[in-house]
Amino acid sequence: MGAQKSIHAGKAKIDVNVDLTHKLCASLMLPPLRNTASPLSLIIGSLCLKHPNLFGGSEKLDLSWDKGLYDSNVLIAYRRPRPEWLAQQCFIIQHSVSPEIGIHGTPVDNFSRSGSRGVNLSRFSVGLDLNEPASSQWSSTTSIKFEHVHLLNDDGRSITSDPDGFPVTCSGSPHDRMVVLKQESRYVKANDHSFSHLSMQIEQGIPVLSKWLIFNRFKFVATRGVKLGPAFFLASLTGGSIVGDMAPYQAFAIGGVGSVRGYGEGAVGSGRSCLVANSELTFPVNKMLEGVVFLDCGTDLGSGRLVPGNPAQRQRKPGSGIGFGYGLRLKSPFGHFHVDYAINSFHQKTVYFGIGNLIS
């Protein structure tokens, strides 16, 4: 259920998009991760406002709000026009709240689901993005931002430790602060028979003040797609590592949709390093319906014990896992829908429903 409205203000136009969808899959297929006080908690929605000419000089202002079952995100982005040969600037303010299930969640049902343990992450950031002019198939973005990370319980109160008494921040207080310099490079090449995509990210924590976090975090995603007759094969490899100061919420969580299917979010493990491989073969059934078979695997490379408090070992996560299964993809005028049936290494079966693609 959704609505779109365009409002004209002088020469400018403001686009408003509202989308409210009832999460039937969560209420009918899956047990709740936490107690819900009212039916409104099962509503997800989004609101987006865009102004293409804020001060009459083609300045763009975007405001968006997204609400999930247990999370929310507010984003304000302001862009100033610049010559094409110069880096494009974007000033961003963002605030998000989400349950920290991937790191602190409890795996249940043979690791096929993850339950909340009452640790929630509130993140506020202010920063500047510089998008460099694209060169051939390469493009890059440099950003610098200030982040304030606050840990909360389900009642919205500040916490300094998880239910087992281990710290949830690097500073030992309910919050961490950091200035992060990030460089991301992307390579994209595509033709009628295949495509390749490579993304590399490096984040550096800058010690503006003595108690602020100092770290270096690296992540890469490599994706390759090849057309095989009427079918299409897609493979993706994701890896990363972090050195220096680290809070548990900065660990790489392995497991779940977009990672290793058949497991709950973060149910495979969480570590300072990770390596995840996804592959799937899609084949047409008819004009709107496609079938798919997939195989996912992931590992923390033995780095779970290096995360402060060792949350993965305390929850007895295996540290590595394999998931495989099959599913259907429906392409309709209302969007792309998928349903997947996955089995993990413990022979536990899981059904996923969703919108969009599961791997990049």
Steps between C-alpha positions, in 0.01 A plus 500: 500500500660827392442849371695759300442873488680783322465847649601800291649793694573777255744368241602214725332167557485296816448126455338316789496121506324315778499123529336310784516122490382248757768242578277194454797266470626598844163463671390180325820306429754594767487529879566857619855591603362710784164577653290744297283744688257581217415404140673823388834335578436262207473790254794597285501819296706763324467868422713692251499872419718647223555865411695535172560876519519611862656848462448551129847375404419130441583411861337167589356406837390142578326396819413136562357300787482121517338292772541126531358257750762587760716765334479850355719728290483875428722649227548862389720562195587838345682518164651807334555510122862504387677467162521141374880491528485579874396268783129523575430598861223360718441603862329223699330478840378157604349334806412132529383262772518122458527186716856364516394143420792409276754531783305463825201293382436145619487226231195273536348207306840352403636844405222563244377813686647761731310644796551843650673535836399862558807674355416780255725733301420870461734666250512873417738627232583826324731505202603598150518273192720584200412302185794509261431522123474151347797380295423218258337223710646633827339743744586601855352674802685662789312591816573632846248486780455533873317210666336476840402140583269445797401159641144456631280229643150423370355769730725768347727528803880529474703185568871433540493117497313212339281254699816301590672806647752559219559856366309595186715803413872562463504791748314314776236776511156472332638669187799517265609796289718495191598689187518264203675563167369259235620427148293280269597397146262322261556321170208404275512331161199354322390372162216285363651175631671584829580764756769560762492718808771573756468722805781577745455703819758629747393677821745676729410620849669835565602575864371857526472453878683248718193287581371481142542173311809435284460214252541390140221299337520343155220333304464378143215355292568330166207388285495318167196410291501286185215408267485124433245454223161591648644477854713750692776415748589754769789471747612741771797505738505732803785544747635745751713563807540762773806591710541745786234613747181301468159479662295178464249673269781559245559127449409327174176304554465184290169330426155595373355650184777658291757285677456125568138399446364225723638679807361781711656845495857462630432137604811366320731727695648848542866591477767756427527339157259318271467328165160423343432338162158496331396333177168444330370376167179659372293347219171613341172319570279741305500872412447612860633210708856374548640208697830511690740263674767644729799418720644732767792458738677724750769504768643738758851368419551412866473866608186472715707473820667834417174696531479672844293283733503214246120510446509229230658239727266587788206431267674183375499611138690259273717762327441349155200361317342396171147560377333377182152481354264609227237765440281703267531856365189687385532807277185709497402864433485545878860390558721192529405241762685189613446196718792272596519167676841457666673226700803564724782275619284379790227381258264772626260634235409867459259683268573859391253746347606839371526768233804551274822302456667299775862541387672787327 
